[in-house]
Amino acid sequence: MLDQELQAIKERNRRVELDKAWETSWTRGISISVLTYIVALIWLIMIHEPKAELKALVPVAGFVLSTLSLPALKKLWIKKMKN
């Protein structure tokens, strides 16, 4: 019984570690960026926006900038919460 509980905890911890790794992975960031670009591009084309290919980069740039700034903000937040 104790072995089963320990194994269940180890499996849960492994899932949590993988979820955390996914959240900070380049694969996730690139995937979100590409999908955001495609959706924005389709919308801009549908509404006949000139230079749609260029304008679709705006939400992607916002996403990339936000993800680059979040680690720094997280460190500041953690430091503040510890004090």
Secondary structure, 3 states (H helix, E strand, C coil): CHHHHHHHHHHHHHHHHHHHHHHCCHHHHHHHHHHHHHHHHHHHHHCCCCCHHHHCHHHHHHHHHHHHHHHHHHHHHHHHHHC
